[in-house]
């Protein structure tokens, strides 16, 4: 991160100065309207804004709380200890430089005291903000769906996501660009932030390893994500037997875990990804349907046509006509 940004984040805020002067720690009235410690977006967001970025308050523990928004924490320098509570479980997480922590509205958590060089920023994001970034991702994929379901809380047991992004240059550049809006106080930054967040999701779904995710078994979660990544990368020719060999797990166990965490087994997810890619190519390219069939790894055209109609409610030709007209419009 540029030194200018780090220097800005190191500045002592009035809230931090009060703590250093012997105050009683985090002032709840700065964050909530109610007795229960629910950090309220109305305290942190100007009216009409869907996203805000603010430096994390240092020098005092931030007590257990929830949010009425989605929070993304980016550790810019140093480290920070977080304790996350979700679904009756307590999970200690250490964020190191370059780490991201996503927390949806189902989670409560606390932050341990940090020092002067432990620099982090909090992204306060209302759920409706994600509609434009998601619309930027033209091509459906199972990884993106999984990430967004975690953020929205629609996956059973979901609540938080810990991603290690250090060294991923596109991700670091996008985050730095968004954090720059803290320094360069100009109006009209919503579009910049929305576009940057959309690009961030694209890059995270392609490149970033998920270190941890809420749920009953972190080992299982890691295996599920590895399987989803395999499907994304190898959907034209991927097989359960090859995935089983790569992961060192029996195929039936991998498929069972996928069913547990996504609602679909390996075969269903692979088929879903093939159909998603077919739909994308139909609407964005002039490739003949038979060429698309070969590209996505389908040998049986009658089976493809039948599955496509079940998923999209029309034939591939009708889909191309409909979506092509929508794109032109």
C-alpha positions as CSV (number, residue, x, y, z in Angstrom):
1,X,0.0,0.0,0.0
2,X,1.2,3.5,-0.8
3,X,3.0,5.2,2.1
4,X,0.7,8.2,1.8
5,X,-2.3,6.1,2.6
6,X,-0.6,4.3,5.5
7,X,0.4,7.7,6.9
8,X,-3.2,8.8,6.7
9,X,-4.5,5.7,8.4
10,X,-1.9,6.2,11.2
11,X,-3.3,9.6,12.2
12,X,-4.9,9.6,15.6
13,X,-8.6,10.2,15.4
14,X,-10.5,12.2,18.0
15,X,-12.1,9.0,19.2
16,X,-8.7,7.4,19.6
17,X,-7.3,10.4,21.3
18,X,-10.0,10.3,23.9
19,X,-9.1,6.6,24.6
20,X,-5.4,7.5,24.9
21,X,-6.3,10.3,27.3
22,X,-7.8,7.8,29.7
23,X,-11.4,7.5,28.4
24,X,-13.6,4.5,29.0
25,X,-12.9,2.9,25.7
26,X,-15.3,2.6,22.8
27,X,-18.2,5.0,23.1
28,X,-21.4,3.0,22.3
29,X,-23.4,6.2,21.6
30,X,-21.2,6.8,18.5
31,X,-22.3,3.5,17.0
32,X,-25.8,2.5,18.2
33,X,-29.2,3.9,19.1
34,X,-30.3,1.0,21.3
35,X,-29.3,-0.8,24.5
36,X,-28.2,-3.9,22.6
37,X,-24.9,-3.2,20.9
38,X,-26.0,-3.3,17.3
39,X,-23.8,-1.0,15.2
40,X,-26.3,1.0,13.2
41,X,-25.6,2.0,9.6
42,X,-27.5,5.3,10.2
43,X,-24.7,6.3,12.6
44,X,-22.0,5.6,10.0
45,X,-23.5,6.3,6.6
46,X,-24.7,9.6,5.2
47,X,-28.3,9.6,4.0
48,X,-28.5,8.1,0.5
49,X,-25.1,6.4,0.6
50,X,-24.9,2.6,0.4
51,X,-21.3,2.2,1.4
52,X,-18.8,4.0,3.6
53,X,-15.2,3.4,4.5
54,X,-13.6,4.3,7.9
55,X,-10.4,3.4,9.7
56,X,-10.8,0.8,12.5
57,X,-10.6,2.4,16.0
58,X,-7.4,1.3,17.8
59,X,-6.1,1.2,21.4
60,X,-9.2,-0.3,23.0
61,X,-11.1,-3.6,22.6
62,X,-14.3,-3.2,20.5
63,X,-16.8,-5.2,22.6
64,X,-19.1,-7.8,21.2
65,X,-21.6,-6.4,18.8
66,X,-23.6,-7.0,15.6
67,X,-24.3,-4.9,12.6
68,X,-27.4,-4.1,10.5
69,X,-25.2,-4.1,7.4
70,X,-22.5,-6.3,5.8
71,X,-19.0,-5.4,7.0
72,X,-15.8,-6.0,5.1
73,X,-12.6,-5.6,7.2
74,X,-9.3,-5.1,5.3
75,X,-6.1,-5.4,7.3
76,X,-3.7,-2.9,5.7
77,X,-0.8,-3.3,8.0
78,X,0.1,-5.1,11.3
79,X,-2.5,-7.6,12.6
80,X,-5.7,-7.7,14.6
81,X,-7.5,-10.4,16.7
82,X,-11.2,-10.9,16.0
83,X,-13.6,-13.3,17.8
84,X,-16.6,-14.2,15.8
85,X,-19.8,-15.7,17.3
86,X,-22.2,-17.5,15.0
87,X,-24.6,-20.5,15.1
88,X,-23.6,-21.1,18.7
89,X,-19.9,-21.2,18.0
90,X,-17.0,-19.0,18.9
91,X,-14.1,-18.7,16.5
92,X,-10.8,-16.7,17.0
93,X,-9.4,-15.2,13.9
94,X,-6.2,-13.3,13.4
95,X,-6.1,-10.9,10.5
96,X,-2.7,-10.3,9.0
97,X,-1.6,-7.8,6.4
98,X,-3.6,-8.3,3.2
99,X,-6.4,-10.3,4.9
100,X,-10.1,-9.7,4.3
101,X,-12.9,-10.6,6.7
102,X,-16.5,-10.5,5.5
103,X,-19.3,-10.5,8.2
104,X,-22.9,-10.6,7.3
105,X,-25.8,-9.5,9.5
106,X,-26.2,-12.8,11.3
107,X,-22.8,-12.6,13.0
108,X,-21.7,-11.0,16.3
109,X,-18.1,-10.4,16.9
110,X,-15.5,-8.5,19.0
111,X,-12.1,-7.0,18.2
112,X,-9.1,-7.2,20.5
113,X,-7.1,-4.1,21.2
114,X,-4.7,-3.0,18.5
115,X,-1.7,-0.7,18.5
116,X,-0.6,2.3,16.5
117,X,0.8,0.3,13.5
118,X,-2.1,-2.2,13.3
119,X,-4.0,-0.5,10.5
120,X,-7.3,-1.7,9.2
121,X,-10.3,-0.2,7.4
122,X,-13.9,-1.2,7.8
123,X,-16.2,-1.1,4.8
124,X,-19.8,-0.5,5.9
125,X,-22.0,-1.9,3.1
126,X,-25.8,-2.0,2.9
127,X,-27.1,-5.2,1.2
128,X,-28.7,-3.3,-1.7
129,X,-25.3,-2.0,-2.6
130,X,-24.3,-5.4,-4.0
131,X,-26.9,-5.3,-6.8
132,X,-24.7,-3.2,-9.2
133,X,-21.4,-5.0,-8.5
134,X,-23.1,-8.4,-9.0
135,X,-24.7,-7.2,-12.3
136,X,-21.1,-6.5,-13.5
137,X,-20.3,-10.2,-13.4
138,X,-21.8,-11.2,-16.7
139,X,-21.0,-14.9,-16.4
140,X,-22.6,-16.9,-13.6
141,X,-20.4,-19.3,-11.8
142,X,-20.7,-21.5,-8.7
143,X,-17.9,-19.8,-6.8
144,X,-19.5,-16.4,-7.2
145,X,-22.9,-17.8,-6.1
146,X,-21.3,-19.4,-3.1
147,X,-19.5,-16.2,-2.0
148,X,-22.6,-14.0,-2.4
149,X,-24.8,-16.6,-0.6
150,X,-22.4,-16.4,2.3
151,X,-22.6,-12.6,2.4
152,X,-26.4,-12.6,2.2
153,X,-26.7,-15.3,4.8
154,X,-28.7,-17.6,2.5
155,X,-26.4,-20.5,2.8
156,X,-27.1,-22.7,5.8
157,X,-24.6,-21.9,8.5
158,X,-23.1,-19.0,6.7
159,X,-22.0,-15.8,8.4
160,X,-18.4,-14.9,7.8
161,X,-15.7,-15.4,5.3
162,X,-11.9,-15.0,5.9
163,X,-9.9,-14.5,2.7
164,X,-6.1,-14.1,2.3
165,X,-5.4,-11.6,-0.5
166,X,-1.8,-10.5,0.2
167,X,0.2,-10.6,-3.0
168,X,-2.8,-10.6,-5.3
169,X,-2.0,-7.4,-7.1
170,X,-5.4,-6.8,-8.8
171,X,-7.1,-7.2,-5.4
172,X,-4.6,-5.0,-3.6
173,X,-4.9,-2.3,-6.3
174,X,-8.7,-2.3,-6.1
175,X,-8.7,-2.0,-2.3
176,X,-6.2,0.8,-2.4
177,X,-8.3,2.6,-5.0
178,X,-11.3,2.4,-2.7
179,X,-9.4,3.4,0.4
180,X,-8.1,6.4,-1.5
181,X,-11.6,7.9,-1.3
182,X,-10.9,8.5,2.4
183,X,-8.0,10.8,1.5
184,X,-9.4,12.5,-1.6
185,X,-12.7,13.8,-0.2
186,X,-14.7,14.3,-3.4
187,X,-18.3,13.9,-4.1
188,X,-19.7,11.3,-6.5
189,X,-17.6,8.4,-5.3
190,X,-20.5,5.9,-5.2
191,X,-20.0,4.8,-8.8
192,X,-16.2,4.4,-8.3
193,X,-16.8,2.2,-5.2
194,X,-19.5,0.1,-6.8
195,X,-17.4,-0.5,-9.9
196,X,-14.3,-1.3,-7.8
197,X,-16.3,-3.7,-5.6
198,X,-17.7,-5.5,-8.6
199,X,-14.1,-6.0,-9.9
200,X,-13.0,-7.1,-6.5
201,X,-15.6,-9.9,-6.4
202,X,-14.5,-11.1,-9.8
203,X,-10.9,-11.2,-8.8
204,X,-11.6,-12.8,-5.4
205,X,-13.7,-15.5,-6.9
206,X,-11.0,-16.3,-9.4
207,X,-7.8,-16.1,-7.4
208,X,-8.2,-15.7,-3.6
209,X,-7.9,-18.6,-1.2
210,X,-10.6,-18.8,1.5
211,X,-8.7,-19.3,4.8
212,X,-11.8,-19.8,6.9
213,X,-15.6,-19.6,6.7
214,X,-18.3,-20.0,9.3
215,X,-19.7,-23.4,9.7
216,X,-19.4,-26.5,11.9
217,X,-16.2,-27.9,10.3
218,X,-13.6,-25.6,8.8
219,X,-11.8,-28.6,7.2
220,X,-15.0,-29.5,5.4
221,X,-15.5,-25.9,4.3
222,X,-12.0,-25.8,2.8
223,X,-12.6,-29.0,0.9
224,X,-16.0,-27.8,-0.4
225,X,-14.4,-24.6,-1.7
226,X,-11.5,-26.6,-3.3
227,X,-14.2,-28.8,-5.1
228,X,-16.1,-25.7,-6.3
229,X,-12.8,-24.2,-7.6
230,X,-12.1,-27.5,-9.5
231,X,-15.6,-27.3,-11.1
232,X,-15.0,-23.7,-12.1
233,X,-11.7,-24.5,-13.7
234,X,-12.4,-27.9,-15.2
235,X,-16.1,-28.0,-16.0
236,X,-15.7,-29.1,-19.6
237,X,-13.8,-32.3,-18.8
238,X,-13.8,-32.6,-15.0
239,X,-14.8,-35.8,-13.3
240,X,-15.6,-36.8,-9.8
241,X,-12.9,-39.5,-10.0
242,X,-10.2,-37.0,-10.8
243,X,-11.4,-34.6,-8.1
244,X,-11.4,-37.4,-5.6
245,X,-7.8,-38.2,-6.6
246,X,-6.7,-34.6,-6.4
247,X,-8.3,-34.1,-2.9
248,X,-7.4,-37.5,-1.5
249,X,-11.1,-38.1,-0.5
250,X,-13.5,-40.7,-1.7
251,X,-15.7,-39.4,-4.5
252,X,-19.0,-40.3,-2.6
253,X,-17.7,-38.3,0.4
254,X,-16.9,-35.2,-1.7
255,X,-20.3,-35.3,-3.4
256,X,-22.0,-35.7,-0.1
257,X,-20.2,-32.7,1.3
258,X,-21.1,-30.6,-1.7
259,X,-24.7,-31.6,-1.2
260,X,-24.6,-30.6,2.4
261,X,-23.2,-27.1,1.9
262,X,-24.6,-26.2,-1.5
263,X,-27.7,-28.3,-1.9
264,X,-26.4,-30.0,-5.0
265,X,-24.1,-32.9,-5.5
266,X,-21.0,-33.0,-7.8
267,X,-22.9,-34.1,-10.9
268,X,-25.5,-31.4,-10.5
269,X,-23.0,-28.6,-9.9
270,X,-20.9,-29.7,-12.9
271,X,-24.0,-29.7,-15.1
272,X,-25.1,-26.3,-13.6
273,X,-21.8,-24.8,-14.5
274,X,-21.9,-26.2,-18.1
275,X,-25.3,-24.7,-18.6
276,X,-24.3,-21.4,-17.1
277,X,-21.4,-21.2,-19.6
278,X,-23.6,-22.3,-22.5
279,X,-26.1,-19.5,-21.6
280,X,-23.2,-16.9,-21.5
281,X,-21.8,-18.0,-24.9
282,X,-25.3,-18.0,-26.5
283,X,-26.0,-14.4,-25.4
284,X,-22.5,-13.0,-25.9
285,X,-21.1,-14.7,-29.0
286,X,-22.2,-15.8,-32.4
287,X,-20.8,-19.3,-32.0
288,X,-23.0,-22.1,-33.4
289,X,-24.8,-24.2,-30.8
290,X,-22.9,-27.3,-31.8
291,X,-19.6,-25.5,-31.2
292,X,-20.8,-24.4,-27.8
293,X,-21.8,-28.0,-27.0
294,X,-18.3,-29.1,-27.8
295,X,-16.7,-26.2,-25.9
296,X,-18.6,-27.0,-22.6
297,X,-18.0,-30.8,-22.9
298,X,-21.4,-32.1,-23.9
299,X,-21.5,-35.1,-26.3
300,X,-25.2,-35.8,-26.1
301,X,-27.0,-32.9,-27.8
302,X,-30.5,-34.1,-27.0
303,X,-29.6,-34.4,-23.3
304,X,-28.2,-30.9,-23.4
305,X,-31.3,-29.4,-25.0
306,X,-33.5,-31.1,-22.5
307,X,-31.5,-29.9,-19.5
308,X,-31.2,-26.4,-20.9
309,X,-34.9,-26.1,-21.3
310,X,-35.5,-27.3,-17.7
311,X,-33.1,-24.7,-16.4
312,X,-34.0,-21.7,-18.5
313,X,-37.5,-22.4,-19.7
314,X,-36.7,-22.2,-23.4
315,X,-34.6,-23.7,-26.1
316,X,-31.0,-22.5,-26.7
317,X,-32.1,-20.7,-29.9
318,X,-34.9,-18.9,-28.1
319,X,-32.6,-18.0,-25.3
320,X,-30.1,-16.5,-27.7
321,X,-32.8,-14.4,-29.4
322,X,-34.2,-13.2,-26.1
323,X,-31.0,-12.4,-24.4
324,X,-29.4,-10.9,-27.5
325,X,-32.3,-8.5,-27.8
326,X,-32.0,-7.6,-24.1
327,X,-28.2,-6.8,-24.5
328,X,-28.9,-4.6,-27.6
329,X,-31.6,-2.8,-25.7
